[in-house]
């Protein structure tokens, strides 16, 4: 399992197949879609990919077409308890923490 968040990133123009590989390698059940400037553009889970495939999309489409473009996030200056409350309130397993 990965410990570095950069290991679970994928570019918005990466294919669904490439994102699926990142999900598999990272073993964290989430991939972070990060733009060229290093900003979070969205998140993707295996469930997002599964739903896209069930809708008839192929694995060659851009991950930006299936990602969650408005993920719930926390801020670095918030407390660990605040992050936990947010995760509980939204029934989340993962919470990207942003530094801005």
C-alpha positions as CSV (number, residue, x, y, z in Angstrom):
1,X,0.0,0.0,0.0
2,X,1.2,3.5,-0.8
3,X,2.0,6.1,1.8
4,X,2.7,9.1,-0.6
5,X,-0.4,10.9,-2.0
6,X,1.5,11.5,-5.3
7,X,1.4,7.8,-5.9
8,X,-2.3,7.9,-6.3
9,X,-2.6,10.8,-8.7
10,X,-3.7,10.8,-12.3
11,X,-4.1,13.6,-14.8
12,X,-7.6,14.7,-15.9
13,X,-6.8,13.6,-19.5
14,X,-5.7,10.1,-18.4
15,X,-7.9,7.3,-19.6
16,X,-10.2,5.4,-17.3
17,X,-7.9,2.4,-17.8
18,X,-4.9,4.3,-16.5
19,X,-6.8,5.6,-13.5
20,X,-7.9,2.0,-12.7
21,X,-4.3,1.0,-12.7
22,X,-3.5,3.8,-10.3
23,X,-6.4,2.6,-8.0
24,X,-5.1,-0.9,-8.1
25,X,-1.5,0.0,-7.5
26,X,-2.3,2.5,-4.7
27,X,-4.6,0.1,-2.9
28,X,-6.4,3.1,-1.2
29,X,-9.7,2.8,-3.0
30,X,-9.3,6.4,-4.4
31,X,-7.3,8.3,-6.9
32,X,-6.7,12.0,-6.9
33,X,-7.2,13.7,-10.3
34,X,-4.6,16.5,-10.3
35,X,-4.1,19.1,-13.0
36,X,-0.8,20.3,-14.4
37,X,-0.6,23.0,-11.8
38,X,-0.8,20.5,-9.0
39,X,-4.3,21.4,-8.0
40,X,-7.0,18.9,-7.1
41,X,-9.5,18.6,-10.0
42,X,-11.5,15.7,-8.6
43,X,-11.4,12.2,-7.2
44,X,-12.2,8.9,-8.7
45,X,-13.1,5.6,-7.0
46,X,-13.6,2.1,-8.4
47,X,-17.3,2.7,-8.0
48,X,-17.1,5.8,-10.3
49,X,-15.4,3.6,-12.9
50,X,-17.9,0.7,-12.5
51,X,-20.8,3.1,-13.0
52,X,-19.2,4.5,-16.1
53,X,-18.7,1.0,-17.6
54,X,-22.3,0.0,-16.7
55,X,-23.5,3.1,-18.6
56,X,-21.7,1.8,-21.7
57,X,-18.5,3.9,-21.6
58,X,-15.2,2.3,-22.6
59,X,-12.0,2.3,-20.7
60,X,-10.4,4.7,-23.2
61,X,-12.4,7.8,-22.2
62,X,-10.8,10.5,-20.1
63,X,-11.1,10.1,-16.4
64,X,-12.4,13.7,-16.2
65,X,-15.6,12.4,-17.7
66,X,-16.3,10.1,-14.8
67,X,-14.5,11.7,-11.8
68,X,-16.2,13.5,-8.9
69,X,-15.4,17.1,-9.8
70,X,-16.6,18.5,-6.5
71,X,-15.2,16.2,-3.8
72,X,-15.6,17.0,-0.2
73,X,-12.2,18.1,1.2
74,X,-10.5,19.3,4.4
75,X,-8.0,22.0,4.9
76,X,-4.6,21.5,6.3
77,X,-5.1,24.1,9.0
78,X,-8.2,22.3,10.3
79,X,-7.9,19.8,13.2
80,X,-7.9,16.0,12.8
81,X,-11.2,16.0,14.7
82,X,-12.7,18.4,12.2
83,X,-11.6,16.1,9.4
84,X,-13.2,13.1,11.2
85,X,-16.5,15.0,11.7
86,X,-16.6,15.9,8.0
87,X,-15.9,12.3,7.0
88,X,-18.6,11.0,9.4
89,X,-21.1,13.6,8.2
90,X,-20.6,12.7,4.6
91,X,-20.0,9.0,5.1
92,X,-16.6,9.1,3.5
93,X,-13.7,6.7,3.7
94,X,-11.2,9.2,2.4
95,X,-10.8,13.0,2.7
96,X,-8.3,14.9,0.5
97,X,-6.6,17.5,2.7
98,X,-5.8,20.7,0.8
99,X,-3.1,23.2,1.8
100,X,-4.9,26.3,0.4
